[in-house]
Amino acid sequence: MTAASRPEYWEVPVSEARERLAEVIAAAEAGTIVHLTRHGRRVAAVVPEEMAETADSEVRALSKRFSERHRSLLDRLAE
């Protein structure tokens, strides 16, 4: 499969992903999201590092904003 024809995402059964781990990682490095499925249902994803870093940063920022806005409620819950 060439880079030009590579889909933006793949779906691969977990059992198959084990056997094709190097290919799954190479796809993520090339910018493809690889969804891992079990019994046809998505259970996890292997994503490009930049996407994971962005998601981590966004979750931290949202968590900080939430705690700042709701500090009094959190303090009452902690008692």
Biopython code that builds the backbone (N, CA, C, O; Angstrom):
import numpy as np
from Bio.PDB.StructureBuilder import StructureBuilder

atoms = [
    (1, "MET", "N", (0.847, -1.180, 0.000)),
    (1, "MET", "CA", (0.000, 0.000, 0.000)),
    (1, "MET", "C", (0.889, 1.239, 0.000)),
    (1, "MET", "O", (1.792, 1.361, 0.828)),
    (2, "THR", "N", (0.641, 2.124, -0.895)),
    (2, "THR", "CA", (1.462, 3.328, -0.986)),
    (2, "THR", "C", (0.940, 4.391, -0.040)),
    (2, "THR", "O", (-0.205, 4.327, 0.408)),
    (3, "ALA", "N", (1.785, 5.372, 0.263)),
    (3, "ALA", "CA", (1.391, 6.456, 1.162)),
    (3, "ALA", "C", (0.199, 7.215, 0.603)),
    (3, "ALA", "O", (-0.656, 7.665, 1.366)),
    (4, "ALA", "N", (0.128, 7.366, -0.710)),
    (4, "ALA", "CA", (-0.966, 8.108, -1.324)),
    (4, "ALA", "C", (-2.298, 7.387, -1.162)),
    (4, "ALA", "O", (-3.337, 8.038, -1.056)),
    (5, "SER", "N", (-2.290, 6.049, -1.140)),
    (5, "SER", "CA", (-3.538, 5.309, -1.025)),
    (5, "SER", "C", (-3.848, 4.899, 0.410)),
    (5, "SER", "O", (-4.890, 4.295, 0.665)),
    (6, "ARG", "N", (-2.974, 5.213, 1.336)),
    (6, "ARG", "CA", (-3.176, 4.827, 2.733)),
    (6, "ARG", "C", (-4.373, 5.578, 3.308)),
    (6, "ARG", "O", (-4.450, 6.800, 3.181)),
    (7, "PRO", "N", (-5.302, 4.871, 3.934)),
    (7, "PRO", "CA", (-6.441, 5.557, 4.546)),
    (7, "PRO", "C", (-5.988, 6.344, 5.771)),
    (7, "PRO", "O", (-4.910, 6.109, 6.316)),
    (8, "GLU", "N", (-6.828, 7.276, 6.189)),
    (8, "GLU", "CA", (-6.503, 8.042, 7.379)),
    (8, "GLU", "C", (-6.666, 7.193, 8.628)),
    (8, "GLU", "O", (-6.118, 7.523, 9.680)),
    (9, "TYR", "N", (-7.412, 6.108, 8.520)),
    (9, "TYR", "CA", (-7.517, 5.180, 9.641)),
    (9, "TYR", "C", (-7.675, 3.757, 9.116)),
    (9, "TYR", "O", (-8.126, 3.525, 7.995)),
    (10, "TRP", "N", (-7.288, 2.821, 9.967)),
    (10, "TRP", "CA", (-7.488, 1.402, 9.699)),
    (10, "TRP", "C", (-8.280, 0.845, 10.863)),
    (10, "TRP", "O", (-8.302, 1.431, 11.945)),
    (11, "GLU", "N", (-8.924, -0.273, 10.645)),
    (11, "GLU", "CA", (-9.483, -1.080, 11.718)),
    (11, "GLU", "C", (-8.845, -2.450, 11.595)),
    (11, "GLU", "O", (-8.874, -3.074, 10.534)),
    (12, "VAL", "N", (-8.266, -2.912, 12.703)),
    (12, "VAL", "CA", (-7.560, -4.186, 12.712)),
    (12, "VAL", "C", (-7.977, -4.950, 13.967)),
    (12, "VAL", "O", (-7.949, -4.385, 15.060)),
    (13, "PRO", "N", (-8.357, -6.207, 13.836)),
    (13, "PRO", "CA", (-8.649, -7.004, 15.030)),
    (13, "PRO", "C", (-7.397, -7.103, 15.921)),
    (13, "PRO", "O", (-6.273, -7.179, 15.425)),
    (14, "VAL", "N", (-7.613, -7.099, 17.218)),
    (14, "VAL", "CA", (-6.494, -7.176, 18.165)),
    (14, "VAL", "C", (-5.611, -8.380, 17.856)),
    (14, "VAL", "O", (-4.384, -8.275, 17.880)),
    (15, "SER", "N", (-6.227, -9.518, 17.568)),
    (15, "SER", "CA", (-5.438, -10.731, 17.290)),
    (15, "SER", "C", (-4.539, -10.545, 16.075)),
    (15, "SER", "O", (-3.410, -11.037, 16.057)),
    (16, "GLU", "N", (-5.024, -9.847, 15.072)),
    (16, "GLU", "CA", (-4.221, -9.576, 13.877)),
    (16, "GLU", "C", (-3.155, -8.520, 14.158)),
    (16, "GLU", "O", (-2.038, -8.605, 13.647)),
    (17, "ALA", "N", (-3.504, -7.528, 14.970)),
    (17, "ALA", "CA", (-2.549, -6.458, 15.295)),
    (17, "ALA", "C", (-1.320, -7.026, 16.009)),
    (17, "ALA", "O", (-0.206, -6.538, 15.816)),
    (18, "ARG", "N", (-1.526, -8.051, 16.829)),
    (18, "ARG", "CA", (-0.386, -8.690, 17.504)),
    (18, "ARG", "C", (0.617, -9.215, 16.482)),
    (18, "ARG", "O", (1.829, -9.063, 16.638)),
    (19, "GLU", "N", (0.085, -9.831, 15.445)),
    (19, "GLU", "CA", (0.937, -10.425, 14.413)),
    (19, "GLU", "C", (1.549, -9.369, 13.501)),
    (19, "GLU", "O", (2.584, -9.611, 12.881)),
    (20, "ARG", "N", (0.908, -8.182, 13.413)),
    (20, "ARG", "CA", (1.352, -7.125, 12.486)),
    (20, "ARG", "C", (1.802, -5.876, 13.242)),
    (20, "ARG", "O", (1.678, -4.765, 12.726)),
    (21, "LEU", "N", (2.321, -6.046, 14.458)),
    (21, "LEU", "CA", (2.654, -4.903, 15.302)),
    (21, "LEU", "C", (3.584, -3.916, 14.614)),
    (21, "LEU", "O", (3.358, -2.709, 14.698)),
    (22, "ALA", "N", (4.616, -4.390, 13.940)),
    (22, "ALA", "CA", (5.547, -3.485, 13.263)),
    (22, "ALA", "C", (4.815, -2.651, 12.208)),
    (22, "ALA", "O", (5.096, -1.463, 12.057)),
    (23, "GLU", "N", (3.887, -3.261, 11.486)),
    (23, "GLU", "CA", (3.119, -2.545, 10.465)),
    (23, "GLU", "C", (2.156, -1.535, 11.103)),
    (23, "GLU", "O", (1.978, -0.434, 10.582)),
    (24, "VAL", "N", (1.540, -1.907, 12.223)),
    (24, "VAL", "CA", (0.639, -1.001, 12.942)),
    (24, "VAL", "C", (1.410, 0.228, 13.418)),
    (24, "VAL", "O", (0.941, 1.355, 13.262)),
    (25, "ILE", "N", (2.577, 0.016, 13.992)),
    (25, "ILE", "CA", (3.394, 1.130, 14.476)),
    (25, "ILE", "C", (3.863, 2.001, 13.316)),
    (25, "ILE", "O", (3.834, 3.228, 13.410)),
    (26, "ALA", "N", (4.292, 1.383, 12.233)),
    (26, "ALA", "CA", (4.726, 2.159, 11.063)),
    (26, "ALA", "C", (3.584, 3.008, 10.517)),
    (26, "ALA", "O", (3.801, 4.149, 10.108)),
    (27, "ALA", "N", (2.381, 2.467, 10.509)),
    (27, "ALA", "CA", (1.222, 3.230, 10.037)),
    (27, "ALA", "C", (0.980, 4.447, 10.928)),
    (27, "ALA", "O", (0.731, 5.543, 10.426)),
    (28, "ALA", "N", (1.051, 4.260, 12.244)),
    (28, "ALA", "CA", (0.865, 5.384, 13.170)),
    (28, "ALA", "C", (1.965, 6.424, 12.977)),
    (28, "ALA", "O", (1.697, 7.626, 12.998)),
    (29, "GLU", "N", (3.186, 5.969, 12.792)),
    (29, "GLU", "CA", (4.290, 6.906, 12.551)),
    (29, "GLU", "C", (4.056, 7.716, 11.272)),
    (29, "GLU", "O", (4.491, 8.862, 11.168)),
    (30, "ALA", "N", (3.369, 7.115, 10.310)),
    (30, "ALA", "CA", (3.094, 7.792, 9.039)),
    (30, "ALA", "C", (1.839, 8.665, 9.107)),
    (30, "ALA", "O", (1.465, 9.294, 8.116)),
    (31, "GLY", "N", (1.186, 8.703, 10.281)),
    (31, "GLY", "CA", (0.031, 9.581, 10.451)),
    (31, "GLY", "C", (-1.321, 8.904, 10.406)),
    (31, "GLY", "O", (-2.349, 9.580, 10.460)),
    (32, "THR", "N", (-1.346, 7.590, 10.308)),
    (32, "THR", "CA", (-2.598, 6.839, 10.254)),
    (32, "THR", "C", (-3.038, 6.444, 11.658)),
    (32, "THR", "O", (-2.222, 6.034, 12.484)),
    (33, "ILE", "N", (-4.327, 6.571, 11.919)),
    (33, "ILE", "CA", (-4.897, 6.090, 13.180)),
    (33, "ILE", "C", (-5.288, 4.634, 12.961)),
    (33, "ILE", "O", (-5.994, 4.316, 12.004)),
    (34, "VAL", "N", (-4.834, 3.758, 13.836)),
    (34, "VAL", "CA", (-5.158, 2.337, 13.724)),
    (34, "VAL", "C", (-6.080, 1.973, 14.881)),
    (34, "VAL", "O", (-5.654, 1.935, 16.036)),
    (35, "HIS", "N", (-7.353, 1.705, 14.565)),
    (35, "HIS", "CA", (-8.328, 1.295, 15.578)),
    (35, "HIS", "C", (-8.229, -0.211, 15.749)),
    (35, "HIS", "O", (-8.285, -0.962, 14.775)),
    (36, "LEU", "N", (-8.082, -0.643, 16.984)),
    (36, "LEU", "CA", (-8.028, -2.070, 17.289)),
    (36, "LEU", "C", (-9.432, -2.508, 17.677)),
    (36, "LEU", "O", (-10.106, -1.854, 18.473)),
    (37, "THR", "N", (-9.860, -3.627, 17.100)),
    (37, "THR", "CA", (-11.214, -4.103, 17.353)),
    (37, "THR", "C", (-11.191, -5.483, 18.012)),
    (37, "THR", "O", (-10.257, -6.269, 17.852)),
    (38, "ARG", "N", (-12.254, -5.732, 18.754)),
    (38, "ARG", "CA", (-12.481, -7.057, 19.333)),
    (38, "ARG", "C", (-13.950, -7.380, 19.067)),
    (38, "ARG", "O", (-14.839, -6.638, 19.486)),
    (39, "HIS", "N", (-14.200, -8.476, 18.379)),
    (39, "HIS", "CA", (-15.561, -8.867, 18.001)),
    (39, "HIS", "C", (-16.250, -7.752, 17.219)),
    (39, "HIS", "O", (-17.449, -7.524, 17.374)),
    (40, "GLY", "N", (-15.471, -7.052, 16.368)),
    (40, "GLY", "CA", (-16.014, -6.019, 15.507)),
    (40, "GLY", "C", (-16.251, -4.670, 16.176)),
    (40, "GLY", "O", (-16.730, -3.740, 15.529)),
    (41, "ARG", "N", (-15.925, -4.549, 17.452)),
    (41, "ARG", "CA", (-16.131, -3.302, 18.184)),
    (41, "ARG", "C", (-14.786, -2.664, 18.500)),
    (41, "ARG", "O", (-13.869, -3.345, 18.959)),
    (42, "ARG", "N", (-14.661, -1.352, 18.256)),
    (42, "ARG", "CA", (-13.410, -0.663, 18.559)),
    (42, "ARG", "C", (-13.158, -0.665, 20.064)),
    (42, "ARG", "O", (-14.033, -0.311, 20.854)),
    (43, "VAL", "N", (-11.941, -1.071, 20.446)),
    (43, "VAL", "CA", (-11.596, -1.123, 21.866)),
    (43, "VAL", "C", (-10.390, -0.262, 22.215)),
    (43, "VAL", "O", (-10.173, 0.047, 23.387)),
    (44, "ALA", "N", (-9.606, 0.127, 21.223)),
    (44, "ALA", "CA", (-8.411, 0.934, 21.463)),
    (44, "ALA", "C", (-7.950, 1.511, 20.135)),
    (44, "ALA", "O", (-8.459, 1.157, 19.072)),
    (45, "ALA", "N", (-6.967, 2.415, 20.221)),
    (45, "ALA", "CA", (-6.418, 2.990, 18.999)),
    (45, "ALA", "C", (-4.927, 3.236, 19.188)),
    (45, "ALA", "O", (-4.476, 3.593, 20.276)),
    (46, "VAL", "N", (-4.182, 3.043, 18.129)),
    (46, "VAL", "CA", (-2.777, 3.415, 18.078)),
    (46, "VAL", "C", (-2.743, 4.663, 17.214)),
    (46, "VAL", "O", (-3.133, 4.641, 16.046)),
    (47, "VAL", "N", (-2.270, 5.756, 17.809)),
    (47, "VAL", "CA", (-2.318, 7.050, 17.122)),
    (47, "VAL", "C", (-0.914, 7.619, 16.974)),
    (47, "VAL", "O", (-0.004, 7.239, 17.711)),
    (48, "PRO", "N", (-0.737, 8.534, 16.015)),
    (48, "PRO", "CA", (0.558, 9.202, 15.887)),
    (48, "PRO", "C", (0.903, 9.936, 17.191)),
    (48, "PRO", "O", (0.015, 10.450, 17.871)),
    (49, "GLU", "N", (2.173, 9.979, 17.528)),
    (49, "GLU", "CA", (2.638, 10.590, 18.775)),
    (49, "GLU", "C", (2.142, 12.021, 18.936)),
    (49, "GLU", "O", (1.731, 12.417, 20.027)),
    (50, "GLU", "N", (2.179, 12.797, 17.857)),
    (50, "GLU", "CA", (1.740, 14.195, 17.957)),
    (50, "GLU", "C", (0.292, 14.280, 18.409)),
    (50, "GLU", "O", (-0.071, 15.168, 19.180)),
    (51, "MET", "N", (-0.529, 13.364, 17.933)),
    (51, "MET", "CA", (-1.943, 13.353, 18.307)),
    (51, "MET", "C", (-2.096, 12.994, 19.790)),
    (51, "MET", "O", (-2.924, 13.580, 20.487)),
    (52, "ALA", "N", (-1.315, 12.048, 20.262)),
    (52, "ALA", "CA", (-1.377, 11.666, 21.672)),
    (52, "ALA", "C", (-0.924, 12.823, 22.556)),
    (52, "ALA", "O", (-1.548, 13.095, 23.582)),
    (53, "GLU", "N", (0.139, 13.498, 22.176)),
    (53, "GLU", "CA", (0.631, 14.643, 22.950)),
    (53, "GLU", "C", (-0.407, 15.756, 22.993)),
    (53, "GLU", "O", (-0.634, 16.359, 24.042)),
    (54, "THR", "N", (-1.034, 16.027, 21.859)),
    (54, "THR", "CA", (-2.071, 17.060, 21.803)),
    (54, "THR", "C", (-3.234, 16.684, 22.711)),
    (54, "THR", "O", (-3.734, 17.526, 23.458)),
    (55, "ALA", "N", (-3.665, 15.441, 22.656)),
    (55, "ALA", "CA", (-4.769, 14.988, 23.506)),
    (55, "ALA", "C", (-4.396, 15.108, 24.980)),
    (55, "ALA", "O", (-5.207, 15.566, 25.784)),
    (56, "ASP", "N", (-3.184, 14.704, 25.343)),
    (56, "ASP", "CA", (-2.742, 14.820, 26.738)),
    (56, "ASP", "C", (-2.766, 16.273, 27.197)),
    (56, "ASP", "O", (-3.237, 16.572, 28.294)),
    (57, "SER", "N", (-2.266, 17.165, 26.372)),
    (57, "SER", "CA", (-2.233, 18.588, 26.719)),
    (57, "SER", "C", (-3.636, 19.146, 26.884)),
    (57, "SER", "O", (-3.899, 19.911, 27.812)),
    (58, "GLU", "N", (-4.532, 18.768, 25.992)),
    (58, "GLU", "CA", (-5.901, 19.263, 26.064)),
    (58, "GLU", "C", (-6.613, 18.743, 27.311)),
    (58, "GLU", "O", (-7.354, 19.485, 27.956)),
    (59, "VAL", "N", (-6.395, 17.490, 27.646)),
    (59, "VAL", "CA", (-7.016, 16.922, 28.849)),
    (59, "VAL", "C", (-6.489, 17.630, 30.089)),
    (59, "VAL", "O", (-7.263, 17.956, 30.988)),
    (60, "ARG", "N", (-5.173, 17.874, 30.151)),
    (60, "ARG", "CA", (-4.609, 18.596, 31.303)),
    (60, "ARG", "C", (-5.186, 19.999, 31.408)),
    (60, "ARG", "O", (-5.518, 20.445, 32.506)),
    (61, "ALA", "N", (-5.312, 20.707, 30.283)),
    (61, "ALA", "CA", (-5.853, 22.069, 30.296)),
    (61, "ALA", "C", (-7.316, 22.068, 30.730)),
    (61, "ALA", "O", (-7.717, 22.915, 31.528)),
    (62, "LEU", "N", (-8.115, 21.139, 30.223)),
    (62, "LEU", "CA", (-9.516, 21.055, 30.618)),
    (62, "LEU", "C", (-9.653, 20.723, 32.096)),
    (62, "LEU", "O", (-10.504, 21.281, 32.788)),
    (63, "SER", "N", (-8.821, 19.822, 32.573)),
    (63, "SER", "CA", (-8.846, 19.447, 33.985)),
    (63, "SER", "C", (-8.503, 20.632, 34.872)),
    (63, "SER", "O", (-9.137, 20.843, 35.906)),
    (64, "LYS", "N", (-7.507, 21.400, 34.473)),
    (64, "LYS", "CA", (-7.117, 22.581, 35.247)),
    (64, "LYS", "C", (-8.242, 23.604, 35.269)),
    (64, "LYS", "O", (-8.554, 24.159, 36.322)),
    (65, "ARG", "N", (-8.854, 23.859, 34.117)),
    (65, "ARG", "CA", (-9.965, 24.824, 34.062)),
    (65, "ARG", "C", (-11.136, 24.346, 34.903)),
    (65, "ARG", "O", (-11.761, 25.138, 35.608)),
    (66, "PHE", "N", (-11.435, 23.063, 34.833)),
    (66, "PHE", "CA", (-12.529, 22.513, 35.621)),
    (66, "PHE", "C", (-12.265, 22.707, 37.108)),
    (66, "PHE", "O", (-13.139, 23.159, 37.848)),
    (67, "SER", "N", (-11.058, 22.364, 37.540)),
    (67, "SER", "CA", (-10.764, 22.470, 38.971)),
    (67, "SER", "C", (-10.747, 23.924, 39.431)),
    (67, "SER", "O", (-11.151, 24.214, 40.557)),
    (68, "GLU", "N", (-10.287, 24.843, 38.583)),
    (68, "GLU", "CA", (-10.297, 26.259, 38.945)),
    (68, "GLU", "C", (-11.723, 26.785, 39.066)),
    (68, "GLU", "O", (-12.026, 27.542, 39.988)),
    (69, "ARG", "N", (-12.595, 26.393, 38.151)),
    (69, "ARG", "CA", (-13.976, 26.876, 38.157)),
    (69, "ARG", "C", (-14.799, 26.258, 39.282)),
    (69, "ARG", "O", (-15.744, 26.871, 39.779)),
    (70, "HIS", "N", (-14.442, 25.067, 39.671)),
    (70, "HIS", "CA", (-15.254, 24.342, 40.639)),
    (70, "HIS", "C", (-14.487, 24.016, 41.925)),
    (70, "HIS", "O", (-14.787, 23.034, 42.603)),
    (71, "ARG", "N", (-13.512, 24.835, 42.244)),
    (71, "ARG", "CA", (-12.679, 24.581, 43.412)),
    (71, "ARG", "C", (-13.514, 24.469, 44.691)),
    (71, "ARG", "O", (-13.281, 23.566, 45.494)),
    (72, "SER", "N", (-14.478, 25.366, 44.893)),
    (72, "SER", "CA", (-15.255, 25.322, 46.128)),
    (72, "SER", "C", (-16.043, 24.018, 46.219)),
    (72, "SER", "O", (-16.137, 23.418, 47.290)),
    (73, "LEU", "N", (-16.605, 23.585, 45.102)),
    (73, "LEU", "CA", (-17.344, 22.326, 45.109)),
    (73, "LEU", "C", (-16.398, 21.167, 45.416)),
    (73, "LEU", "O", (-16.728, 20.277, 46.199)),
    (74, "LEU", "N", (-15.233, 21.186, 44.800)),
    (74, "LEU", "CA", (-14.253, 20.125, 45.058)),
    (74, "LEU", "C", (-13.805, 20.125, 46.506)),
    (74, "LEU", "O", (-13.621, 19.061, 47.098)),
    (75, "ASP", "N", (-13.627, 21.316, 47.089)),
    (75, "ASP", "CA", (-13.239, 21.406, 48.500)),
    (75, "ASP", "C", (-14.330, 20.805, 49.394)),
    (75, "ASP", "O", (-14.035, 20.075, 50.341)),
    (76, "ARG", "N", (-15.580, 21.116, 49.085)),
    (76, "ARG", "CA", (-16.693, 20.549, 49.889)),
    (76, "ARG", "C", (-16.759, 19.037, 49.732)),
    (76, "ARG", "O", (-17.035, 18.333, 50.703)),
    (77, "LEU", "N", (-16.516, 18.531, 48.551)),
    (77, "LEU", "CA", (-16.547, 17.095, 48.345)),
    (77, "LEU", "C", (-15.399, 16.389, 49.062)),
    (77, "LEU", "O", (-15.530, 15.235, 49.470)),
    (78, "ALA", "N", (-14.302, 17.073, 49.208)),
    (78, "ALA", "CA", (-13.119, 16.489, 49.854)),
    (78, "ALA", "C", (-13.285, 16.383, 51.363)),
    (78, "ALA", "O", (-12.592, 15.592, 52.003)),
    (79, "GLU", "N", (-14.203, 17.175, 51.952)),
    (79, "GLU", "CA", (-14.392, 17.163, 53.418)),
    (79, "GLU", "C", (-14.997, 15.883, 53.900)),
    (79, "GLU", "O", (-15.218, 15.717, 55.099)),
]
sb = StructureBuilder()
sb.init_structure("model")
sb.init_model(0)
sb.init_chain("A")
sb.init_seg("    ")
for serial, (resi, resn, name, xyz) in enumerate(atoms, 1):
    if name == "N":
        sb.init_residue(resn, " ", resi, " ")
    sb.init_atom(name, np.array(xyz, "f"), 0.0, 1.0, " ", f" {name:<3s}", serial, name[0])
structure = sb.get_structure()
